Amino acid sequence: MTNSQNNSKQAFQDKMNRIGYNDTPFILKLIKIFSENAKSALENLNQTSPISDLVLKQQVAHKLKSNFQLFEYVEAEELASKIENASTLDEMKPYLKRLNKVLPAIMAELETFD
């Protein structure tokens, strides 16, 4: 691991400890809940559905947004907000596409917490 990667890993560990008040079991529980909810949410967001499900996708994005806020993932929070406020499914598509790339990276990073 390069020094830059070490610094990044340490910054992530510090952030998680700050968020979870240095309570590792609590942080791990938060990560587990987030990961389960995020995986399910992403599946719901990616389902091809009629326009009537626009509101459902907005609700799912709203729930994700608060989780992203908790873990301080600004880009993901902004994407969720844009999905939540989209007027049409077509308007959501670019944000969903980006979230499909960002969310797995977030989940992979969360798995590195120890």
C-alpha positions as CSV (number, residue, x, y, z in Angstrom):
1,M,0.0,0.0,0.0
2,T,1.4,3.4,-0.9
3,N,1.7,6.2,1.5
4,S,-1.2,7.9,-0.2
5,Q,-3.3,4.8,0.3
6,N,-2.2,4.6,3.9
7,N,-3.3,8.2,4.5
8,S,-6.6,7.6,2.7
9,K,-7.2,4.4,4.8
10,Q,-6.4,6.3,8.0
11,A,-8.6,9.2,7.0
12,F,-11.5,6.7,6.5
13,Q,-10.8,5.0,9.8
14,D,-10.7,8.4,11.6
15,K,-14.0,9.5,9.9
16,M,-15.7,6.2,10.9
17,N,-14.5,6.5,14.5
18,R,-15.7,10.1,14.7
19,I,-19.1,9.2,13.3
20,G,-19.4,6.2,15.6
21,Y,-17.9,7.8,18.7
22,N,-15.0,5.3,18.6
23,D,-17.4,2.5,19.3
24,T,-16.3,-0.2,16.9
25,P,-19.2,-2.6,17.5
26,F,-21.6,0.2,16.9
27,I,-19.9,1.3,13.7
28,L,-19.8,-2.3,12.4
29,K,-23.6,-2.5,13.1
30,L,-24.2,0.8,11.3
31,I,-22.1,-0.5,8.3
32,K,-24.0,-3.8,8.3
33,I,-27.4,-2.1,8.3
34,F,-26.3,0.4,5.7
35,S,-25.0,-2.3,3.4
36,E,-28.1,-4.4,3.6
37,N,-30.4,-1.4,3.0
38,A,-28.2,0.1,0.2
39,K,-28.1,-3.2,-1.7
40,S,-31.9,-3.5,-1.5
41,A,-32.4,0.1,-2.4
42,L,-30.2,-0.1,-5.4
43,E,-32.1,-3.1,-6.7
44,N,-35.4,-1.2,-6.3
45,L,-34.0,1.8,-8.1
46,N,-32.7,-0.2,-11.0
47,Q,-36.0,-2.1,-11.6
48,T,-37.6,-1.2,-14.9
49,S,-41.0,0.1,-13.9
50,P,-43.9,2.2,-15.1
51,I,-44.1,5.9,-14.5
52,S,-46.3,5.1,-11.5
53,D,-43.2,3.9,-9.6
54,L,-41.6,7.3,-9.9
55,V,-42.7,8.1,-6.4
56,L,-41.4,4.8,-5.0
57,K,-37.9,5.5,-6.6
58,Q,-38.0,9.0,-5.0
59,Q,-38.8,7.5,-1.6
60,V,-36.0,5.0,-1.9
61,A,-33.5,7.7,-2.9
62,H,-34.7,9.8,0.1
63,K,-33.9,7.0,2.5
64,L,-30.5,6.4,0.9
65,K,-29.7,10.1,1.1
66,S,-30.0,10.2,4.9
67,N,-27.6,7.2,5.0
68,F,-25.1,8.9,2.8
69,Q,-25.3,12.0,5.0
70,L,-24.5,9.9,8.0
71,F,-21.4,8.4,6.5
72,E,-20.5,11.8,4.8
73,Y,-20.6,10.6,1.2
74,V,-21.3,13.9,-0.4
75,E,-21.4,12.8,-4.1
76,A,-23.7,9.9,-3.3
77,E,-25.9,12.2,-1.2
78,E,-26.2,14.7,-4.1
79,L,-27.0,11.9,-6.5
80,A,-29.8,10.6,-4.2
81,S,-31.1,14.1,-3.9
82,K,-31.2,14.5,-7.6
83,I,-33.0,11.2,-8.0
84,E,-35.4,12.2,-5.2
85,N,-36.3,15.5,-6.9
86,A,-36.4,14.1,-10.5
87,S,-39.7,14.7,-12.3
88,T,-39.5,11.8,-14.7
89,L,-37.7,8.4,-14.9
90,D,-35.7,9.7,-17.8
91,E,-34.5,12.6,-15.7
92,M,-33.3,10.0,-13.1
93,K,-31.4,7.8,-15.5
94,P,-28.0,9.6,-15.5
95,Y,-28.0,9.9,-11.7
96,L,-29.0,6.2,-11.3
97,K,-26.2,5.3,-13.7
98,R,-23.7,7.2,-11.7
99,L,-25.1,5.8,-8.4
100,N,-24.6,2.3,-9.7
101,K,-20.9,3.0,-9.9
102,V,-20.5,5.0,-6.7
103,L,-22.5,2.8,-4.3
104,P,-20.5,-0.4,-4.8
105,A,-17.3,1.6,-4.2
106,I,-18.8,3.0,-1.0
107,M,-19.8,-0.5,0.1
108,A,-16.3,-1.8,-0.7
109,E,-14.8,1.0,1.3
110,L,-17.1,0.3,4.3
111,E,-16.0,-3.3,4.3
112,T,-12.5,-2.2,5.0
113,F,-13.3,-0.7,8.4
114,D,-11.7,-2.6,11.2
